[in-house]
Amino acid sequence: MKSLKRGSNLITLMIFVFLIGMGILIWKVLTEASFYISHSSEGNLGKIYDCNGEVLFDDDAKSGDYPDGHFKDIGNLIGDTSGQMTNTLVNKNLEKLSNYTFTAGIDDKNGKAAVYSTLNHAANEQVYSAFGDKDGCAIAYNYKTGEVLICTSRPNIDPISGYDDIENLPSGSLLCKAFSKTVPGSTQKVATLIAANEIMGNDTLMNKSFSCEGVYKNNTGMDIICHNEYGHGTQNIREAFANSCNPFFAQLVEDADWSISDIKNKYNALGIAVNDDEESTFEINGIICETASTDLDNKNEFDTQWGCIGQGTTLVSPCQMMMWESAIANGTGKATMPYFIDHVTNVNGRITETADTSYSEQMFSEQTAADVRDIMLENGRNNYSSIGYEVGVKSGTAQVKNGEEENSLLTGFVDSEDFPIAFAILIENRQSYDVSTDHIASVILNSLS
């Protein structure tokens, strides 16, 4: 009898374990089948749309289905299923596009899986065209909600054209530069201004003045050269920010009212990896964005001062520049986190995912946000009226390729409750006769308004 009872208990246990295993298997099939189908050659994928319902991705598209170059302005952001581009909205969200469920199977004709993006395709096309034959990128979003409206990068591709001549594609065609680190030039002075205002306080900072005679010999005997060979004379922080004066900012870095550790700490709060800090990334709907980095060792030395001015080893992505602008413009000192996907529908047309506005950790105080906002708006009013909007801005010129080329940058925000746009623009290897960043800013804002 005992033997029969033990056998009965063992059988019961085996049945119980079997049922648990079957439950796990069924759960995994139901929840993961669409993932594997979407990554196979058998999968039928839905479309990606812009904010006005215009198609941005169609896996079945062939030459002639859309106007020539229809996808060129967003090709390396949206991507395709070829495997040639990985850091794209398609590649990172294939499962969301899958017209498959375990119960319904593959539905080629009536599947309603789709990603509805925040992007404005018409605006992207206008901004892309505004670059002319220059390479670079532009990104803009609603700094209240986080909706990315414009994100275009040159050179780019139209995925419908294929990759038969991939070896001869211009460098950078297969990646969106808005998420890659670049030398920021004097746009980095926004970060240095934030740090100084946080540590010294606005009153102390406003009362400081330094002289610029075109060249400043720093505390270790190295020359910090101004872009104005005749100098700017004696300036306060507002004037030096507008003049983008390197000697002023070098002397500010040397100032006794803060330490190198103060600068490091405030840079860290902005998401800048300093010296041996581990460099990190963050994601926007799966798309990986690189974060800023620099080296700061001794505030009296050239390399540290040059880094705080936006040269040396300092690197920042345009996307992160734009996010700093949001933390200034929204008055909180917290960056509004960007997103590309407004909502997602499944094979049955049911909404399965919707976007929410979210924010970064506190990067700087609300008071600093207000103080820096005021300085940037003054610069916009006095020097960038051609943009056509009430903007707070900072421009930058970045020396790259060992000084052989100069990139032009502009980052800023619109001061409007009804039109809350923050942006960052990069023009590579710009010459004086080329399109300007303030013109592209104007195109961005006109195309969105």
C-alpha positions in Angstrom: 0.0 0.0 0.0 2.8 2.4 0.9 4.5 1.6 -2.4 1.3 2.4 -4.3 0.8 5.6 -2.4 4.4 6.7 -3.2 3.8 5.9 -6.9 0.6 7.8 -6.9 2.3 10.9 -5.4 5.1 10.6 -7.9 2.7 10.5 -10.8 0.8 13.4 -9.4 4.0 15.4 -9.1 5.0 14.5 -12.6 1.6 15.6 -14.0 1.9 18.9 -12.0 5.4 19.6 -13.3 4.2 18.7 -16.9 1.2 21.1 -16.6 3.5 23.9 -15.3 5.9 23.3 -18.2 3.1 23.3 -20.7 1.8 26.6 -19.2 5.2 28.2 -19.6 5.5 26.9 -23.1 2.1 28.3 -24.1 2.8 31.6 -22.5 6.2 31.9 -24.3 4.6 31.0 -27.7 1.8 33.5 -27.2 4.1 36.3 -26.1 7.3 35.7 -28.1 6.1 34.2 -31.4 5.6 37.6 -33.0 9.2 38.5 -32.1 10.6 35.5 -33.9 8.3 35.8 -36.9 9.1 39.5 -37.2 12.8 38.6 -37.3 12.4 35.9 -39.9 11.9 36.1 -43.7 8.3 34.9 -43.2 7.1 37.9 -41.3 4.7 40.5 -42.7 5.4 43.9 -41.2 3.1 46.9 -40.8 4.0 50.5 -41.7 5.4 53.4 -39.8 3.5 56.7 -40.2 4.4 60.3 -39.5 2.2 62.5 -37.3 0.0 63.4 -40.3 -0.5 59.8 -41.5 2.2 59.9 -44.2 4.1 56.6 -44.7 7.7 56.6 -43.5 8.3 52.8 -43.8 6.7 50.2 -46.1 8.5 46.9 -46.2 6.8 46.0 -49.4 7.6 49.2 -51.2 9.2 49.0 -54.6 10.6 51.6 -57.0 7.7 53.6 -58.3 5.4 53.0 -55.3 6.4 56.4 -53.8 7.8 59.6 -55.3 11.5 59.5 -56.0 13.4 60.3 -52.8 10.3 60.0 -50.6 12.2 58.3 -47.8 15.6 60.0 -48.3 15.3 62.6 -45.5 14.6 60.0 -42.9 16.2 56.9 -44.4 19.0 56.4 -41.9 16.6 57.2 -38.9 13.7 55.0 -39.9 15.8 52.3 -41.6 14.6 49.1 -43.2 14.9 45.3 -42.8 18.0 44.9 -45.0 20.4 44.6 -42.0 22.6 47.4 -43.4 21.5 49.8 -40.7 21.0 48.8 -37.0 20.4 51.9 -34.9 17.1 52.7 -36.6 13.4 52.8 -35.6 12.6 49.8 -37.7 15.5 47.6 -36.5 14.8 48.4 -32.8 11.0 48.0 -33.1 10.5 45.0 -35.4 8.2 43.2 -33.0 5.9 46.2 -32.8 5.5 46.0 -36.6 4.7 42.3 -36.7 1.4 41.4 -38.4 1.4 38.1 -36.5 -0.2 36.6 -33.4 -0.1 32.9 -32.4 -3.9 32.8 -32.7 -4.3 34.8 -35.9 -1.2 33.7 -37.7 0.3 35.9 -40.5 -2.3 38.2 -41.9 -0.9 39.7 -45.1 -4.0 41.4 -46.3 -5.8 42.8 -43.2 -3.1 43.1 -40.5 -3.2 46.5 -38.8 0.1 46.5 -36.9 1.7 49.9 -37.2 3.9 52.4 -35.5 2.6 56.0 -35.5 5.5 58.3 -35.0 5.8 61.9 -33.9 7.9 62.9 -36.9 6.6 65.5 -39.3 7.7 64.3 -42.7 7.0 67.5 -44.7 9.0 69.5 -42.2 11.9 67.0 -42.4 12.0 67.2 -46.1 12.2 71.0 -46.0 15.0 71.0 -43.5 16.9 68.3 -45.4 16.6 70.4 -48.6 17.8 73.5 -46.7 21.2 71.9 -46.1 21.8 72.1 -49.9 24.9 70.1 -50.6 26.3 70.3 -47.0 26.4 67.4 -44.7 25.3 67.5 -41.0 22.1 67.0 -39.1 19.2 68.7 -37.4 16.9 67.6 -34.6 14.0 69.4 -33.0 11.3 68.5 -30.5 8.5 69.8 -28.3 10.3 70.5 -25.1 7.1 70.2 -23.1 6.0 66.8 -24.3 9.2 65.2 -25.7 7.7 64.6 -29.2 10.6 64.6 -31.8 9.3 66.4 -34.8 12.4 66.7 -37.0 15.4 64.4 -37.1 17.3 64.4 -40.4 20.9 63.7 -41.2 23.1 64.1 -44.3 24.3 62.3 -46.2 21.3 59.9 -46.2 19.8 57.2 -48.4 16.5 56.2 -49.8 16.2 52.5 -48.7 14.0 51.7 -51.8 17.0 52.4 -54.0 18.8 49.4 -52.4 22.5 48.9 -51.6 24.0 47.7 -54.8 26.6 50.4 -54.7 27.1 50.4 -50.9 30.9 50.6 -51.2 30.6 54.0 -52.8 28.1 55.6 -50.5 29.3 58.8 -48.9 30.7 58.2 -45.4 27.9 58.6 -42.8 25.1 57.7 -45.1 23.9 54.7 -42.9 23.7 56.4 -39.6 21.8 59.3 -38.1 24.4 61.8 -36.8 21.9 63.4 -34.3 22.8 60.5 -31.9 26.6 60.5 -32.4 29.0 62.6 -30.4 30.7 65.5 -32.2 33.0 68.3 -31.2 30.5 71.0 -29.9 32.6 74.1 -30.2 31.2 77.1 -28.3 27.8 75.5 -27.8 29.6 73.8 -24.9 29.7 77.2 -23.2 26.0 76.6 -22.4 27.1 73.7 -20.1 30.0 75.8 -18.6 27.6 78.7 -18.0 25.1 76.4 -16.2 27.9 75.0 -14.1 29.3 78.4 -13.1 25.8 79.8 -12.3 25.1 76.8 -10.1 28.3 77.0 -8.1 28.9 80.8 -7.9 25.3 82.0 -7.9 23.9 84.4 -10.4 24.8 87.6 -8.5 28.5 86.7 -8.1 28.7 85.5 -11.7 27.1 88.7 -13.1 29.6 90.8 -11.1 32.6 89.2 -12.7 34.4 90.8 -15.6 37.5 89.8 -17.6 39.4 91.5 -20.4 40.0 90.1 -23.9 42.7 91.5 -26.1 42.5 88.8 -28.7 44.8 86.4 -26.9 44.9 85.4 -23.3 48.0 83.9 -21.7 46.6 81.6 -19.0 48.1 80.7 -15.6 50.4 78.1 -17.1 51.6 80.3 -19.9 49.5 78.9 -22.7 47.7 81.1 -25.2 43.9 81.0 -25.4 43.0 82.6 -28.8 39.8 84.5 -29.4 38.1 84.4 -32.8 38.2 88.2 -32.8 41.9 89.0 -33.2 41.3 92.5 -31.9 39.6 91.3 -28.7 36.4 92.2 -27.0 37.7 94.5 -24.3 36.3 94.1 -20.8 33.2 92.1 -20.6 30.7 90.5 -18.2 29.2 87.0 -18.6 26.3 88.2 -20.8 28.6 90.0 -23.2 31.1 87.2 -23.3 28.4 84.6 -23.9 27.0 86.6 -26.8 30.5 87.3 -28.2 31.5 83.6 -27.6 34.7 84.9 -26.2 37.3 82.2 -25.5 39.7 84.3 -23.3 36.8 85.3 -21.0 35.7 81.7 -20.5 39.3 80.6 -19.9 39.6 83.2 -17.1 36.2 82.1 -15.8 37.4 78.5 -15.5 40.5 79.7 -13.7 38.5 81.8 -11.2 39.0 81.2 -7.5 35.2 81.0 -6.8 35.0 77.4 -7.9 37.2 74.3 -8.1 37.9 71.7 -10.7 35.8 69.2 -8.7 32.9 71.7 -8.8 33.1 71.8 -12.6 33.3 68.0 -12.8 30.3 67.5 -10.5 28.1 69.9 -12.5 29.2 68.4 -15.8 28.4 64.9 -14.4 24.9 66.2 -13.4 24.4 67.2 -17.1 25.3 63.7 -18.1 28.9 64.4 -19.2 31.4 61.6 -18.5 34.6 63.2 -17.1 38.1 61.7 -17.2 37.8 58.1 -16.1 34.0 58.0 -15.8 32.4 55.2 -17.6 30.8 56.5 -20.7 27.1 55.5 -21.1 24.3 55.7 -23.6 20.6 56.1 -23.4 17.8 55.0 -25.6 15.0 56.7 -27.5 12.5 54.0 -28.4 15.4 51.6 -28.7 17.6 54.0 -30.7 20.9 54.4 -28.9 22.2 57.9 -28.3 25.8 58.5 -27.2 26.3 60.8 -24.2 28.8 63.6 -23.7 32.4 63.2 -22.5 35.5 65.3 -21.8 38.7 65.5 -19.8 39.2 68.0 -17.0 42.3 67.8 -14.9 43.6 71.2 -13.9 41.5 74.4 -14.3 44.7 76.4 -14.9 45.8 74.2 -17.8 45.1 74.8 -21.5 43.4 71.4 -22.1 40.9 71.8 -19.4 40.0 75.3 -20.4 39.8 74.3 -24.0 37.5 71.5 -23.0 35.1 73.8 -21.2 35.1 76.0 -24.3 34.1 73.0 -26.4 37.3 71.8 -28.0 40.0 69.4 -26.9 38.5 66.0 -26.0 34.9 67.4 -25.4 32.3 65.6 -27.4 28.5 65.9 -27.3 25.7 64.6 -29.5 23.2 67.1 -31.1 20.4 65.2 -29.4 21.9 65.8 -25.9 22.5 69.4 -26.7 18.8 69.8 -27.6 17.8 68.1 -24.3 19.9 70.6 -22.3 18.0 73.3 -24.0 14.7 71.8 -22.9 15.8 71.8 -19.3 16.5 75.5 -19.6 13.4 76.4 -21.6 10.9 74.4 -19.5 12.2 76.1 -16.4 12.7 72.9 -14.3 16.4 72.0 -14.8 15.2 68.6 -15.9 15.4 67.5 -19.5 12.3 66.4 -21.2 13.0 62.9 -22.5 12.5 62.7 -26.3 10.5 60.0 -28.0 9.6 59.0 -31.6 6.7 56.7 -31.1 3.4 58.2 -30.3 1.4 55.0 -30.3 1.5 51.4 -31.6 -1.3 49.2 -32.9 -1.3 45.4 -33.1 -2.4 43.1 -35.9 -6.0 43.6 -34.8 -5.7 47.4 -34.8 -5.8 47.7 -31.0 -3.6 50.3 -29.4 -1.0 48.5 -27.4 1.4 51.3 -26.5 1.1 55.0 -26.0 3.8 57.6 -25.3 4.1 59.4 -21.9 6.1 62.5 -21.2 9.0 61.9 -18.8 11.9 63.8 -17.5 15.6 63.3 -16.6 17.0 63.5 -13.1 17.5 67.0 -11.8 20.5 68.5 -13.7 20.5 72.0 -12.3 18.2 74.2 -10.3 15.1 76.0 -11.5 16.9 79.3 -10.6 19.8 78.4 -12.9 17.3 77.5 -15.6 15.8 80.9 -15.3 19.1 82.7 -15.2 20.6 80.9 -18.2 17.3 81.2 -20.2 17.5 85.0 -19.7 21.1 85.2 -21.0 20.3 83.0 -24.0 17.2 85.0 -24.9 19.1 88.2 -24.8 21.6 86.7 -27.2 18.8 85.6 -29.5 17.1 89.1 -29.5 20.4 90.9 -30.1 22.1 88.6 -32.6 19.6 86.2 -34.2 16.5 88.2 -35.1 16.9 86.8 -38.6 15.5 83.4 -37.3 12.2 85.2 -37.0 11.1 83.9 -33.6 11.8 84.8 -30.0 14.7 82.3 -29.4 17.4 81.6 -26.9 20.4 80.4 -28.7 24.1 79.6 -28.7 26.3 79.1 -31.7 29.5 77.3 -32.0 32.4 76.7 -34.4 34.2 73.4 -33.9 37.7 72.7 -35.3 37.8 69.1 -36.5 40.2 66.9 -38.5 43.2 68.4 -36.8 42.0 71.9 -37.6 41.7 71.3 -41.3 37.9 71.8 -41.2 35.4 73.7 -39.1 31.9 72.6 -38.3 29.1 75.1 -37.5 26.6 74.4 -34.7 23.6 76.1 -33.2 21.4 75.0 -30.3 18.5 76.8 -28.7 14.8 77.0 -28.0 11.7 79.0 -28.9 10.3 81.1 -25.9 6.7 80.3 -26.5 4.0 78.5 -24.5 2.2 77.7 -27.8 5.3 76.8 -29.8 7.7 75.1 -27.4 10.5 73.9 -29.7 14.1 73.1 -28.8 16.6 72.2 -31.5 20.2 71.5 -32.4 21.9 71.9 -35.8 25.2 70.7 -37.2 26.7 71.8 -40.5 29.9 70.0 -41.4 32.9 71.7 -43.0 31.0 74.9 -43.4 32.5 77.7 -45.4 31.5 81.4 -45.1 29.5 81.3 -48.4 27.5 78.1 -47.4 24.1 77.8 -45.8 24.1 79.1 -42.2 22.8 77.4 -39.0 20.5 80.3 -38.3 18.9 79.9 -41.7 18.3 76.2 -41.0 16.8 77.1 -37.6 14.4 79.5 -39.4 13.4 76.6 -41.8 12.9 74.3 -38.9 10.6 76.7 -37.2 8.7 77.9 -40.3 8.1 74.3 -41.4 6.7 73.4 -38.0 4.6 76.5 -37.4 
